[in-house]
Amino acid sequence: MRTSRTSRTFGNLLRAGLAGLVVGVGLFAAGTAPAHAADTPLRDLAAAQGKVIGTAVTGSKLTGTYGDLAGSQFSSLTPGNAMKWGTVEPTQGSFNWTEADQIVAFAQAHGQQVRGHTLVWHNQNPSWLTNGTWTPAQLGSLLQNHISTEVGRYKGEIAAWDVVNEPFNEDGTYRSTIWYDGLGSDYIANALTWAHAADPNAKLYINDYNVEGVNAKSTALYNLVKDLKSRGVPIDGVGLQAHLILGQVPSTLQQNIQRFADLGVDVAITELDIRMALPSDSTKLAQQKADFKSVVAACVAVSRCVNVTVWGFADSDSWVDSTFPGYGAATPYDANYAPKPAYYGIAEALGSTTTPPPTGACTAAYSVGSQWNTGFTGQVTISCSGASLSSWHVSWTYGAGQQIAQAWNATCSQSGAAVSCVNASYNGTVADGSSVTFGFNASWSGSNPAPAVTLS
C-alpha cells in the first residue's frame, strides 16, 4: 500500500529555510554549507519577480549540506532520474516509487513545487519495453497505462510535467523513436491528452534541447505547439533545456521565449547548465557568471517565462563531466558547495544587489608555522580591506606531493594535488578590515614549497 505523505499545505507551513548546522573541523568531515546566509536565497529573489527557481536532485543525496541548499535556495525540484520509465517500471507491471516519493515528500516539507520528468522519452526506458514486439494498439495501450498510472499517483502533487521529451531532430524533423515509429506523430497529442485526464490541474509541457534560440528545431517545436493549440490538445508550456557551452548563449533566446509566450503557453528553462573546457579559471568563471545572468534575465523579461531550473546545482552532482570529456564546472556551486560567480549571476538577474567582493579586496595568504622531518603545520589567513565576505572558499595545488591529514576552522578536502577548503559554520563572515585564519597538519617529503592560493 502506498504510504501517505505530508500534504502540500502542511509542507508549506513547514518550509525549512532554517538549514541544520553540522560543523566540520577535520579533513573529510561532514561539512556545513558555505555560509552565504547573508545573501537573500534564490527562491526569495525569484518569488519577488513572480518566478520559480528550481534544481534537479537525486533523492538519496537530500541530506546534509546538499539537502540544506536544495531546500533553502530553490522553490522547485525536478527528479533527475527518479520518475523516468526505466526507474519506476523496470519490470512490466512492477513499480518502484521509492526515490520519487522521497523527492516529493522533501519538496512538500520545504514548501517547494515538483516538476515531473519525464513521461515519454526515447532514452532510459526498460529493456522489456524497448526489446518487445508490439502492435500499434499494444504500444499505445502501454503508453496510456504508464502515463495514467504515474500522473494519477501524484495527482495534485506535481505542478508541471515534462510529458514529451526531445521529440525532434536538429533539422526539425521528428526523431525516430519507439513512439514515433510505432504510433506516428500523434503520440504527442495522445500523451498530453492522457496526462491531462489523469491530473487536470498539472501544467503539461513538451521539453527539448537546442531549442533555446530561433532555429529549425525550435521552429518545428513552435509549429507543433501552434497546431496542438488549434486542435484543442491540452498543452500548457514548452521547456527549453539550455544545456549550454560557455560563451554561447543564443542571441535570440529572449525573442524565442517571447514567440512561444505569444502562442499562449508558458515557457520554462528546464535543465540549465553552462559547461566549460577544464580546468576552470577566473576568466572562464566570469564568463560563466555573465552567461547564467543572461539566461535568467531573458526569462525575467518575459512574463510567461515562469521557471528556471538548473540541472544539478553543484559541480559534484553534474552529468557534464562524464558525458562531455574535458568539460565540466557547469553549475552555480563548486564541488564543495561554495557559491561560484555563476550563483551571483543568477542572483543579480533576479534583482539581487549582493555581489562578490571586488578583485583584490579580499585575499588569502598561505604560511607554514612549523615543520619537521615528515610533516608540518600550515595556516591560511583570509583578510578583507575595502569589502567583506559572507562565505569563503580557498583552493590551491601542491607541487611536491604534500598531503593534508587534518584541518581546523575549515572543512578541507584533497583530490590528488588539489586542495579545497571552505569556511566552517561560524567563521564564514569576514568583515571589512578584519581577517579569519584556519589551520591544518600535513605531510611532506623532499621539499615543501608554498603553493599559490586562490580565494573565491
Buried (B, 14 or more C-beta within 10 A) or exposed (E): EEEEBBEBEEBEEEBBBEBEEBEBBBBEBEBBBBBBBEBBBBBBBBBEBEBBBBBBBBBEBBEBBBBBBBBBBBBBBBBBBBBBBBBBBBEEEEBEBEBBBBBBBBBBBBBBBBBBBBBBBBEEBBEBBEEEEBEEEEBBEBBBEBBBBBBEBBEEBBBBBBBBBBBBBEEBEBBEBBBBBBBEEEBBBBBBBBBBBBBEEBBBBBBBBBBBBBBBBBBBBBEBBBBBBEEEBBBBBBBBBBBBBBEEBBEBBBEBBBBBBEBEBBBBBBBBBBBBEBEBEEEBBBBBBBBBBBBBBBBBEBEBBBBBBBBBBBBBBBBBBEEBEEBBBBBBBBBBBBBBBBBBBBBBBBEBEEBBBEEEBBBBBBEBEEEEEEBBBBBBBBBBBEBBBBBBBBBBBBEEEBBBEBBBBBBBBBEEBBBBBBBBBEBBBBEEEEBBBBBBBBEBEEEBEEBEBBBB
